Each structure stands twice: as C-alpha cells, then as structure tokens.
Amino acid sequence: MKEFLFAPMEGVTLAGYRAIHHRMFPGAVEYYTPFIAPDSNGSFRPKYLRELTADCGTLTVVPQLLVNRADAFCATAEKLCELGFREINLNAGCPSGTVFSKHKGAGMLLDLASLDAVLDGIYSHAGRIGYRVSIKTRMGVRSTEEFPAILEVYRKYPVSRLIVHARCREDYYRGEPDRTGFAAAVRGCPFPVVYNGDVRSAEDLAWLGSAAPQVDSVMIGRAAVANPALFRYLQTGEQLRLEELTAFHDELTETWLASGLSPVFTVERMKTLWTFMQELFPEAKREVKAVLKAKTMPDYRIAVGALFRSGSFRP
Ligand SMILES: Cc1cc2nc3c(=O)[nH]c(=O)nc-3n(C[C@H](O)[C@H](O)[C@H](O)COP(=O)(O)O)c2cc1C
C-alpha cells in the first residue's frame, strides 16, 4: 500500500480546504502548502501567516518555500520553526514564466552549480538548527533526460523526501509524465522518493509498484481536488457519494464566508474548485457552465443546486 501526500495547489489547497478535507476524507498523511514567497529577509505577508497558523488539528502540514537564495530560505525557516514546523519544502518545480525568469521554482534547475551552492547553504543551516528539508522538483527544464544530472546534486544532501513531478518545466502540466525515466533514475536513491504526476487510478499505483517498488509514497494534486474521496477510493475501493460531496462543498463555502471572505471572492474560490470537480458530472455540461459563470452568491447557490440535482453524478 502506498502512502498518499496531498500536493500543494496555489489558490486551492488553502488552510480551510486542508482542514475540512482531512476531517471528512482522511487518507493523506501530509498536506503541502501552496508556495510561500518570502522576501530576502525571510519576511512574508500576513496572508501567508494566517494560512500557516490556522488550526491544523491532527493533520500534518508542510510549508513550501519558493526562494532561490539560501539566506532567504534560512531566515524564513527559523520563523517557521518558531511556529512549530519541523519539515520545510523547497519548490524547485514551479514552471510559471514570472517565477522561472527569476531563477526560482523550476528556474533553479537551469544552473546546477548555483543549485548546489544554494542547497549547501540550506542543508548546513538545517543541520545546525535541526529541521528537515524536502524538495519538490521537476525532472529538468527542457527535457526529463536532464534528471540524472540534477539527481547527482540532490544526492549530496540529506534530503528528507524528494518529491518528483515527472515532467520537465517546458511540459507545464501537459503531456504524459516520464514514468519510465523516473523509475530508472531513482533506483538506489539514498533518501525517500515520492512520485508525483497524473496519478488517479489503481492501475497507476500498480504500475508504480512494479516499476519503482522502493517508492512507497505518492503525491496527488488535481485528481484529489477533482474527487475529494480519491485517497479513500484508492485505499479501500469506497467511492465518493453525492451527499458527501454536497456536505464537503457546503462546509467549504460556509467556512470561507464565516472567515470574512466576501461572497464574491468566495464564489471565485469555489469556481476554481469546480474547474477540477466538474469531471464528477460529465454529462451536465449546461449546469457546469452556469456554475462557472455565476458572479454572485445567490446565482452561484442556484447553479450549484441544479448541478447537484442534475442526476449526472459519476465519480
Ligand atoms: C492550480 C495549480 C496550482 C499549483 N500550485 C503549486 C504550488 O503552489 N507549489 C507546487 O509545488 N506545485 C504546485 N502545483 C503543482 C502540483 O503540486 C502538482 O505537482 C502537479 O499538479 C502534478 O500533480 P497532479 O498530476 O497529481 O496534479 C500546482 C498545480 C496546479 C494545477
């Protein structure tokens, strides 16, 4: 049995989402936060702090940092340690143009000597202070064939977990992940490796189990947002029920409204979720369109009610 980690997704897997998901659909052992981008002194905006200090209860949250300098990482890490976090994740995978052009995210993979120098600073500090550092990486910038050279750099450090999104930066989120290249490259890795990229079925897990048997953790993002019961389904075969989805949806909506988020912003946040969850209603094109077009909370509630009653729920 593989263990599951919930992938970071900016604008989606926020604190409120994580807490409600974990309570209603336990199954992920860890939730990674969407990236936090501190400035060079390690300061970060209050919105990030609010997200991090929200009551986590029994769920394990790993904060993720998007930085390309060891000093900024270390200054932020000290603040996160004061908040009680003991593992911090480095984002070496974000493909977005604005991030990449600053040599952050997947941009860190452009120059392996600089990557090495940054990791040297980070891991020396982590060793002195006593926290773990995991890395979430792409397999390359232009091609996944760059991965063995990137891995050589990672292998020099006590990486607590290496999470590999099995695509290169130029693939963004499209095309097939390079599972074969992943399985070949991570054989014999000295640290725990986590597979990430398009896992949505028992067949995907079976493939991983035979091609990369030493990889016992899988990170899932889009498919788990599309079907919040996915981890349970993969573990036990028990499918999502419509009444569970309705309860999950209603609690998220009411939690965001109660947190002071305006109705208009709450509608926008819920619509972002529906861009993934719409696949649960493959034959309700008209109802889905009305949900995604709604601008006000009353219109949104009417549209979502019609979608739930459409009779086309197919998890
Ligand atoms: C809307 C969206 C936001 C994302 N935000 C982040 C992020 O903040 N940090 C990160 O490391 N990856 C981020 N990702 C990438 C996912 O964590 C994951 O690596 C990717 O979607 C592949 O996994 P999947 O096929 O299971 O979704 C994001 C992906 C999407 C689609």
The ligand as an SDF file (V2000), in Angstrom:
LIG
                    3D

 31 33  0  0  0  0  0  0  0  0999 V2000
   -3.6880   25.2220   -9.9180 C   0  0  0  0  0  0  0  0  0  0  0  0
   -2.3730   24.5960   -9.5240 C   0  0  0  0  0  0  0  0  0  0  0  0
   -1.6000   25.1810   -8.5170 C   0  0  0  0  0  0  0  0  0  0  0  0
   -0.3700   24.6030   -8.1440 C   0  0  0  0  0  0  0  0  0  0  0  0
    0.3710   25.1910   -7.1360 N   0  0  0  0  0  0  0  0  0  0  0  0
    1.5510   24.6090   -6.7490 C   0  0  0  0  0  0  0  0  0  0  0  0
    2.3420   25.1630   -5.6840 C   0  0  0  0  0  0  0  0  0  0  0  0
    1.9980   26.1640   -5.0460 O   0  0  0  0  0  0  0  0  0  0  0  0
    3.5060   24.5230   -5.3680 N   0  0  0  0  0  0  0  0  0  0  0  0
    3.9370   23.3940   -6.0430 C   0  0  0  0  0  0  0  0  0  0  0  0
    4.9830   22.8320   -5.7300 O   0  0  0  0  0  0  0  0  0  0  0  0
    3.1950   22.8530   -7.0330 N   0  0  0  0  0  0  0  0  0  0  0  0
    2.0280   23.4260   -7.3960 C   0  0  0  0  0  0  0  0  0  0  0  0
    1.2820   22.8390   -8.3770 N   0  0  0  0  0  0  0  0  0  0  0  0
    1.7140   21.5420   -8.9600 C   0  0  0  0  0  0  0  0  0  0  0  0
    1.0890   20.3570   -8.1930 C   0  0  0  0  0  0  0  0  0  0  0  0
    1.5070   20.3520   -6.8380 O   0  0  0  0  0  0  0  0  0  0  0  0
    1.4980   19.0030   -8.8390 C   0  0  0  0  0  0  0  0  0  0  0  0
    2.8950   18.9030   -8.8060 O   0  0  0  0  0  0  0  0  0  0  0  0
    1.0290   18.8760  -10.2940 C   0  0  0  0  0  0  0  0  0  0  0  0
   -0.3060   19.3040  -10.4500 O   0  0  0  0  0  0  0  0  0  0  0  0
    1.1640   17.4120  -10.7860 C   0  0  0  0  0  0  0  0  0  0  0  0
    0.4610   16.5320   -9.9440 O   0  0  0  0  0  0  0  0  0  0  0  0
   -1.0420   16.0090  -10.3120 P   0  0  0  0  0  0  0  0  0  0  0  0
   -0.9800   15.4340  -11.7010 O   0  0  0  0  0  0  0  0  0  0  0  0
   -1.3430   14.9740   -9.2620 O   0  0  0  0  0  0  0  0  0  0  0  0
   -1.9190   17.2070  -10.2460 O   0  0  0  0  0  0  0  0  0  0  0  0
    0.0820   23.4190   -8.7840 C   0  0  0  0  0  0  0  0  0  0  0  0
   -0.7070   22.8370   -9.7920 C   0  0  0  0  0  0  0  0  0  0  0  0
   -1.9160   23.4030  -10.1780 C   0  0  0  0  0  0  0  0  0  0  0  0
   -2.7180   22.7360  -11.2650 C   0  0  0  0  0  0  0  0  0  0  0  0
  1  2  1  0
  2  3  1  0
  2 30  2  0
  3  4  2  0
  4  5  1  0
  4 28  1  0
  5  6  2  0
  6  7  1  0
  6 13  1  0
  7  8  2  0
  7  9  1  0
  9 10  1  0
 10 11  2  0
 10 12  1  0
 12 13  2  0
 13 14  1  0
 14 15  1  0
 14 28  1  0
 15 16  1  0
 16 17  1  0
 16 18  1  0
 18 19  1  0
 18 20  1  0
 20 21  1  0
 20 22  1  0
 22 23  1  0
 23 24  1  0
 24 25  2  0
 24 26  1  0
 24 27  1  0
 28 29  2  0
 29 30  1  0
 30 31  1  0
M  END
$$$$
